[in-house]
Amino acid sequence: MIESTESRGPGTRRPLVGWVIYDMPAHAYALMISGVGFPVYFASFVVAGRGNSDVLWSIALGLPLLLAGILGPLLGALADASGGRRSLLIAATVACSVATALLVLVGKGDIMLGIGLFAVAHFTHLIAVSIYNSYLSLVTTPSRFARVSGVAWGLSYFGSLACLLLCLPFTRGGLVPENVTNFTWIFPVTAIFLTLIGVPAALALPKDRFAPARNATTEPRRRIRSTIQTWRRDRSVPTFLLAYYLVNDGVVTVVFFTALTFRITYGLDVQEILGLSLLLQLVAIPMTMLFGLLGERWSQRGALYVALVLWMGVLSLMASAEGLQGAVAVTLALGVVLGSTQSLFRSLFAGFVPVERTSEYFGFHTLVGRASAVLGPLAFGAVSVATGSQRAAMASLAVFFILGGVVLAFVRLPAPVDDVRASSNVG
């Protein structure tokens, strides 16, 4: 098995702090590159004047999501088997930073260059986040998964805020021709932010040492085959992943298309959208932590159901609200459920994960999440084109949340694990 060089007992602070901090630059990238900055730049400048901007952006998103989903379990199994978990995390973080910085080269009409560079940046970001997520079961104990995940996700919005504030001076002039050069500086600024905070945080995480268990295979494909055979006997994990697949379809699509919807349907300018992004972070910080605490004190599945019910209200707002005031209402509602839903799914899944296969399991988590994130954006693009309405496309996402909630009810959750015994599994 792979053993951490440091115990994950409650007295070990450095890996836990490093894990919490890494969420900050990861979410800064998610906001400024995949969430707001680049999609707005891509739709409003790179492909301006085309009637198929939603479809082109769906393709740009779908390529890295599909690739990361396919390679996630394989790379995770390789990291578990070789002891290269931390090295892979650092390499993916640096590669993401480089590709993000190079987005500054994308100009008007450079569709293939824009899609290509974004695909590299987003693929490496997804792999890095998958490996990062796998550390949750190594830096804390099962009874604290929900709270720690919620705190990290909540505090990550401070990273998003900091990066947003650094980028604001370059966006004040909007996306008009005379300010485009200034606007593109948000890409290298975000890349530097990711490198300067992400790499040191990753270095604080436990470094693996290779110690294969007797008769255990270290060949990634055989490890994956063995895991799947285990799931055939106990379907709890695949059932959970199906629920996550469905819900994540809706969540990721909302994340990727909210900025474009605000821009095109609500008529907001770039500065207003960035201002709403700031508001979202401020609301999401306490609400994500609150849902994490609710999951720890009450029930993680119960807290998830509360969030799923609230999502119905969010989608109703997005389908009916208008103008800046409507966008503010949508933003406030999103701040309540967005990070909360994702954090709770992460912590709930960590309870299923064997310590010696954390990266592999979260690789499957990535596979399911990214496969669903291909279908969601493509479905949104198809409904948007067919109906000529982004509102209708947003409303159609409700089916994913409803079906995901139904499947989640059939998941047999793992029995509580004693913290002392869990702590002894690592180190």
C-alpha positions as CSV (number, residue, x, y, z in Angstrom):
1,M,0.0,0.0,0.0
2,I,1.0,3.7,-0.1
3,E,1.7,5.1,3.3
4,S,2.0,8.8,4.1
5,T,5.1,9.9,5.8
6,E,3.0,11.8,8.3
7,S,0.1,10.7,10.4
8,R,-3.3,12.2,9.8
9,G,-4.0,12.4,13.5
10,P,-5.5,15.5,14.9
11,G,-2.1,16.9,16.0
12,T,-0.7,17.0,12.5
13,R,-1.5,20.5,11.4
14,R,0.8,21.2,8.4
15,P,-0.8,18.8,5.9
16,L,-4.3,19.8,6.9
17,V,-3.5,23.5,6.5
18,G,-1.8,22.9,3.2
19,W,-4.9,21.0,2.0
20,V,-7.3,23.8,3.1
21,I,-5.1,26.5,1.4
22,Y,-4.8,24.6,-1.9
23,D,-8.6,25.0,-2.4
24,M,-8.1,28.8,-2.6
25,P,-6.0,29.0,-5.9
26,A,-8.0,26.1,-7.3
27,H,-11.2,28.0,-6.9
28,A,-9.6,31.3,-8.1
29,Y,-8.8,29.5,-11.4
30,A,-12.4,28.1,-11.5
31,L,-13.8,31.7,-11.2
32,M,-11.5,33.7,-13.4
33,I,-10.8,31.2,-16.1
34,S,-13.5,28.5,-16.5
35,G,-16.3,30.4,-14.6
36,V,-16.3,34.1,-15.7
37,G,-13.2,35.6,-17.2
38,F,-12.4,33.4,-20.2
39,P,-16.0,32.4,-21.1
40,V,-17.0,36.0,-21.3
41,Y,-13.9,36.9,-23.2
42,F,-14.4,33.9,-25.6
43,A,-18.1,34.7,-26.3
44,S,-17.8,38.5,-26.4
45,F,-14.6,38.9,-28.3
46,V,-13.0,35.7,-29.7
47,V,-16.2,34.4,-31.3
48,A,-18.1,37.7,-31.4
49,G,-20.7,37.9,-34.1
50,R,-21.3,34.2,-34.4
51,G,-24.6,32.7,-33.6
52,N,-23.2,29.4,-32.2
53,S,-21.2,30.8,-29.3
54,D,-22.9,28.5,-26.8
55,V,-22.1,25.4,-28.9
56,L,-18.5,26.5,-29.4
57,W,-18.1,27.0,-25.6
58,S,-19.7,23.6,-25.0
59,I,-17.0,22.1,-27.2
60,A,-14.2,24.0,-25.4
61,L,-15.5,22.6,-22.1
62,G,-16.4,19.1,-23.3
63,L,-12.9,18.2,-24.6
64,P,-10.9,18.6,-21.4
65,L,-13.8,17.2,-19.3
66,L,-13.9,14.1,-21.4
67,L,-10.2,13.6,-21.4
68,A,-9.8,14.2,-17.7
69,G,-12.7,11.8,-17.0
70,I,-11.1,9.0,-19.1
71,L,-7.6,9.4,-17.7
72,G,-8.6,10.3,-14.1
73,P,-8.8,6.7,-12.7
74,L,-5.7,5.6,-14.5
75,L,-3.6,8.5,-13.3
76,G,-5.0,8.1,-9.8
77,A,-4.2,4.4,-9.7
78,L,-0.7,5.2,-11.0
79,A,-0.2,7.8,-8.2
80,D,-1.4,5.3,-5.6
81,A,0.8,2.5,-6.9
82,S,4.0,4.5,-7.4
83,G,3.9,6.9,-4.5
84,G,3.8,9.9,-6.9
85,R,0.6,11.5,-5.7
86,R,2.2,14.8,-4.6
87,S,4.5,15.0,-7.6
88,L,1.5,14.6,-10.0
89,L,-0.4,17.3,-8.1
90,I,2.5,19.8,-8.4
91,A,3.1,18.9,-12.1
92,A,-0.5,19.4,-13.0
93,T,-0.7,22.7,-11.1
94,V,2.3,24.1,-12.9
95,A,1.1,22.9,-16.3
96,C,-2.3,24.5,-15.6
97,S,-0.6,27.8,-14.7
98,V,1.5,27.9,-17.9
99,A,-1.5,27.1,-20.2
100,T,-3.6,29.7,-18.4
101,A,-0.9,32.4,-18.8
102,L,-0.8,31.6,-22.5
103,L,-4.4,32.5,-23.0
104,V,-3.2,36.0,-23.3
105,L,-2.2,35.1,-26.9
106,V,-5.8,34.3,-27.9
107,G,-7.1,37.1,-30.1
108,K,-10.3,37.8,-32.1
109,G,-11.1,34.9,-34.4
110,D,-8.5,32.6,-32.8
111,I,-11.1,29.9,-32.1
112,M,-8.9,26.9,-32.3
113,L,-6.1,28.4,-30.3
114,G,-8.5,29.5,-27.6
115,I,-10.2,26.1,-27.4
116,G,-6.8,24.3,-27.5
117,L,-5.1,26.4,-24.7
118,F,-8.2,26.3,-22.6
119,A,-8.5,22.5,-23.0
120,V,-4.9,22.1,-21.7
121,A,-5.4,24.5,-18.8
122,H,-8.7,22.9,-17.8
123,F,-7.6,19.3,-18.2
124,T,-4.6,19.8,-16.0
125,H,-6.7,21.8,-13.5
126,L,-9.2,18.9,-13.3
127,I,-6.4,16.3,-12.7
128,A,-4.9,18.5,-10.0
129,V,-8.2,18.9,-8.2
130,S,-8.9,15.2,-8.4
131,I,-5.5,14.4,-6.8
132,Y,-6.0,17.2,-4.3
133,N,-9.5,15.9,-3.3
134,S,-8.0,12.4,-2.6
135,Y,-6.0,13.9,0.2
136,L,-9.1,14.5,2.3
137,S,-9.0,11.0,3.9
138,L,-5.3,11.4,4.6
139,V,-5.3,14.8,6.4
140,T,-8.3,14.3,8.8
141,T,-10.5,11.6,10.3
142,P,-13.9,10.4,8.9
143,S,-16.0,12.1,11.6
144,R,-14.5,15.5,10.4
145,F,-14.8,15.0,6.7
146,A,-17.9,17.1,6.3
147,R,-16.6,20.0,8.4
148,V,-13.1,20.1,7.0
149,S,-14.4,19.9,3.4
150,G,-16.9,22.6,4.2
151,V,-14.3,24.9,5.8
152,A,-11.8,24.4,2.9
153,W,-14.5,25.0,0.3
154,G,-15.8,28.0,2.2
155,L,-12.4,29.5,2.7
156,S,-11.5,28.9,-0.9
157,Y,-13.8,31.8,-1.8
158,F,-11.3,34.1,-0.1
159,G,-8.9,32.9,-2.8
160,S,-11.4,33.7,-5.5
161,L,-12.0,37.1,-3.9
162,A,-8.3,37.9,-3.7
163,C,-7.6,36.8,-7.3
164,L,-10.7,38.7,-8.5
165,L,-9.6,41.9,-6.8
166,L,-6.1,41.6,-8.4
167,C,-7.8,41.3,-11.8
168,L,-10.4,44.1,-11.4
169,P,-8.0,46.9,-12.5
170,F,-7.6,45.2,-15.9
171,T,-11.3,44.8,-16.4
172,R,-12.6,48.3,-15.6
173,G,-12.7,49.4,-19.2
174,G,-14.9,46.4,-20.2
175,L,-14.5,44.3,-23.3
176,V,-14.3,47.2,-25.8
177,P,-11.7,47.1,-28.5
178,E,-9.4,49.7,-26.8
179,N,-9.4,47.7,-23.5
180,V,-9.0,44.2,-24.8
181,T,-5.3,44.1,-24.2
182,N,-5.7,45.2,-20.6
183,F,-8.5,42.6,-20.1
184,T,-6.3,39.7,-21.2
185,W,-3.9,40.4,-18.3
186,I,-6.3,38.6,-16.0
187,F,-5.0,35.3,-17.5
188,P,-1.3,35.7,-16.5
189,V,-2.4,37.3,-13.2
190,T,-4.5,34.2,-12.4
191,A,-1.7,31.9,-13.5
192,I,0.8,33.6,-11.2
193,F,-1.7,33.5,-8.3
194,L,-2.2,29.7,-8.9
195,T,1.5,29.1,-8.9
196,L,2.5,31.2,-5.9
197,I,-0.1,29.7,-3.6
198,G,-0.9,26.3,-5.1
199,V,2.6,24.9,-5.3
200,P,3.7,25.7,-1.7
201,A,0.3,24.4,-0.5
202,A,0.9,21.1,-2.4
203,L,4.4,20.8,-0.9
204,A,2.9,20.9,2.6
205,L,0.8,17.8,1.8
206,P,2.2,14.4,2.9
207,K,4.8,12.9,0.6
208,D,4.0,9.3,-0.2
209,R,6.5,6.5,0.2
210,F,6.1,3.4,-1.9
211,A,5.3,0.3,0.2
212,P,3.2,-2.2,-1.8
213,A,1.2,-4.7,0.2
214,R,1.9,-8.4,-0.2
215,N,0.3,-9.8,-3.3
216,A,-1.0,-6.4,-4.3
217,T,-0.6,-5.4,-8.0
218,T,1.1,-2.1,-8.8
219,E,0.0,-2.1,-12.4
220,P,-2.7,0.7,-12.8
221,R,-5.0,-1.2,-15.1
222,R,-5.1,-4.3,-12.9
223,R,-5.8,-2.1,-9.8
224,I,-8.7,-0.5,-11.6
225,R,-10.0,-3.9,-12.7
226,S,-9.8,-5.2,-9.1
227,T,-11.7,-2.1,-7.8
228,I,-14.5,-2.6,-10.4
229,Q,-14.8,-6.3,-9.4
230,T,-15.2,-5.2,-5.8
231,W,-18.0,-2.8,-6.8
232,R,-19.9,-5.7,-8.5
233,R,-20.3,-7.3,-5.1
234,D,-21.1,-4.0,-3.3
235,R,-22.9,-1.5,-5.5
236,S,-22.9,1.3,-2.9
237,V,-20.1,3.3,-4.6
238,P,-21.4,3.0,-8.2
239,T,-24.9,4.0,-7.0
240,F,-23.4,7.0,-5.2
241,L,-21.4,7.9,-8.3
242,L,-24.6,7.8,-10.4
243,A,-26.3,10.2,-8.0
244,Y,-23.3,12.5,-8.2
245,Y,-23.2,12.2,-12.0
246,L,-26.8,13.4,-12.3
247,V,-26.5,16.3,-9.8
248,N,-23.1,17.4,-11.1
249,D,-24.7,17.6,-14.6
250,G,-26.8,20.5,-13.3
251,V,-24.3,22.1,-11.0
252,V,-21.4,22.3,-13.5
253,T,-23.6,23.5,-16.3
254,V,-24.9,26.4,-14.1
255,V,-21.3,27.3,-13.2
256,F,-20.2,27.3,-16.8
257,F,-23.2,29.2,-18.2
258,T,-24.3,31.7,-15.6
259,A,-21.8,34.4,-16.7
260,L,-22.9,33.9,-20.3
261,T,-26.6,34.0,-19.4
262,F,-26.1,37.2,-17.4
263,R,-24.2,38.7,-20.3
264,I,-26.6,37.7,-23.1
265,T,-30.0,37.2,-21.5
266,Y,-29.9,39.6,-18.6
267,G,-27.9,42.3,-20.5
268,L,-25.2,42.8,-17.9
269,D,-21.8,44.1,-18.8
270,V,-18.5,42.6,-17.7
271,Q,-18.0,44.8,-14.6
272,E,-21.5,44.0,-13.4
273,I,-20.8,40.3,-13.8
274,L,-17.5,40.5,-11.9
275,G,-19.3,42.5,-9.2
276,L,-21.9,39.7,-8.9
277,S,-19.0,37.2,-8.7
278,L,-17.7,39.1,-5.7
279,L,-21.1,38.9,-4.1
280,L,-21.3,35.2,-4.7
281,Q,-18.1,34.6,-2.9
282,L,-19.2,36.6,0.1
283,V,-22.4,34.6,0.5
284,A,-20.8,31.3,-0.3
285,I,-18.1,31.5,2.4
286,P,-20.4,31.3,5.5
287,M,-23.1,29.1,3.8
288,T,-20.6,26.4,2.6
289,M,-19.2,26.2,6.1
290,L,-22.7,26.1,7.6
291,F,-23.7,23.2,5.4
292,G,-20.5,21.4,6.3
293,L,-21.3,21.8,10.0
294,L,-24.9,20.7,9.3
295,G,-23.6,17.6,7.6
296,E,-21.3,16.8,10.6
297,R,-23.9,17.4,13.3
298,W,-27.0,16.1,11.6
299,S,-26.6,14.1,8.3
300,Q,-24.5,14.7,5.2
301,R,-27.2,13.1,3.0
302,G,-29.9,15.1,4.8
303,A,-27.9,18.4,4.2
304,L,-27.6,17.4,0.6
305,Y,-31.3,17.0,0.2
306,V,-31.8,20.5,1.7
307,A,-29.4,21.9,-0.9
308,L,-31.2,20.0,-3.8
309,V,-34.6,21.4,-2.8
310,L,-33.0,24.9,-2.8
311,W,-31.6,24.3,-6.2
312,M,-35.2,24.1,-7.6
313,G,-35.7,27.7,-6.4
314,V,-32.4,28.8,-8.0
315,L,-33.3,27.4,-11.4
316,S,-36.8,29.0,-11.2
317,L,-35.2,32.4,-10.5
318,M,-32.7,32.0,-13.3
319,A,-35.6,31.1,-15.7
320,S,-37.7,34.1,-14.7
321,A,-35.6,36.9,-13.3
322,E,-34.6,39.9,-15.4
323,G,-32.0,42.7,-15.3
324,L,-29.5,43.6,-12.6
325,Q,-31.9,43.1,-9.7
326,G,-32.9,39.7,-10.9
327,A,-29.2,38.7,-11.4
328,V,-28.5,39.8,-7.8
329,A,-31.3,37.6,-6.5
330,V,-29.9,34.7,-8.6
331,T,-26.4,35.3,-7.2
332,L,-27.6,35.3,-3.6
333,A,-29.4,32.1,-4.1
334,L,-26.4,30.5,-5.9
335,G,-24.2,31.5,-3.0
336,V,-26.3,29.4,-0.6
337,V,-26.1,26.1,-2.6
338,L,-23.2,26.1,-5.0
339,G,-20.2,25.4,-2.8
340,S,-22.4,23.5,-0.2
341,T,-23.6,20.9,-2.7
342,Q,-20.1,20.2,-4.1
343,S,-18.4,20.1,-0.7
344,L,-21.0,17.7,0.7
345,F,-20.6,15.3,-2.2
346,R,-16.8,15.4,-1.8
347,S,-16.9,14.7,1.9
348,L,-19.6,12.0,1.6
349,F,-17.6,10.2,-1.1
350,A,-14.5,10.3,1.1
351,G,-16.2,7.9,3.5
352,F,-16.3,5.2,0.8
353,V,-12.6,5.5,0.0
354,P,-9.9,2.9,1.1
355,V,-6.8,4.8,2.3
356,E,-4.5,2.9,0.0
357,R,-6.6,3.7,-3.1
358,T,-7.6,7.4,-2.5
359,S,-6.3,8.8,-5.7
360,E,-7.8,6.0,-7.8
361,Y,-11.2,6.3,-6.2
362,F,-11.2,10.1,-6.6
363,G,-10.1,9.4,-10.2
364,F,-13.4,7.6,-10.7
365,H,-15.0,10.5,-8.9
366,T,-13.4,12.7,-11.6
367,L,-14.5,10.4,-14.3
368,V,-18.1,10.5,-13.3
369,G,-18.0,14.3,-12.6
370,R,-16.4,15.1,-15.9
371,A,-18.5,12.7,-17.9
372,S,-21.6,14.4,-16.4
373,A,-20.1,17.8,-17.1
374,V,-19.9,16.9,-20.8
375,L,-23.6,16.0,-21.0
376,G,-24.8,19.0,-19.1
377,P,-23.2,21.7,-21.1
378,L,-24.1,19.9,-24.4
379,A,-27.7,19.6,-23.2
380,F,-27.7,23.3,-22.3
381,G,-26.3,24.2,-25.7
382,A,-28.8,22.0,-27.5
383,V,-31.9,23.4,-25.6
384,S,-30.6,26.9,-26.0
385,V,-30.2,26.5,-29.8
386,A,-33.5,24.7,-30.2
387,T,-35.6,27.1,-28.2
388,G,-33.6,30.3,-28.7
389,S,-33.7,30.8,-24.9
390,Q,-31.1,30.5,-22.3
391,R,-33.9,30.7,-19.7
392,A,-35.4,27.5,-21.0
393,A,-32.0,25.8,-21.1
394,M,-31.5,26.7,-17.4
395,A,-35.0,25.5,-16.4
396,S,-34.3,22.2,-18.2
397,L,-31.5,21.4,-15.7
398,A,-34.0,20.7,-13.0
399,V,-34.4,17.1,-14.2
400,F,-30.8,16.4,-13.3
401,F,-31.2,17.5,-9.7
402,I,-34.5,15.6,-9.3
403,L,-33.1,12.3,-10.7
404,G,-29.9,12.7,-8.7
405,G,-31.9,13.1,-5.5
406,V,-33.9,10.0,-6.2
407,V,-30.8,7.8,-6.8
408,L,-29.1,9.2,-3.7
409,A,-31.9,7.8,-1.6
410,F,-30.9,4.2,-2.6
411,V,-27.2,4.6,-1.6
412,R,-26.2,2.5,1.4
413,L,-23.8,4.8,3.2
414,P,-20.7,3.3,4.9
415,A,-20.8,2.6,8.6
416,P,-19.2,5.2,10.9
417,V,-15.5,4.5,11.3
418,D,-13.8,5.0,14.7
419,D,-11.4,7.9,14.4
420,V,-8.6,6.3,16.3
421,R,-8.7,3.2,14.2
422,A,-8.9,5.3,11.0
423,S,-5.9,7.4,12.0
424,S,-3.8,4.3,12.3
425,N,-4.4,3.4,8.7
426,V,-2.0,6.0,7.5
427,G,1.5,6.6,8.6
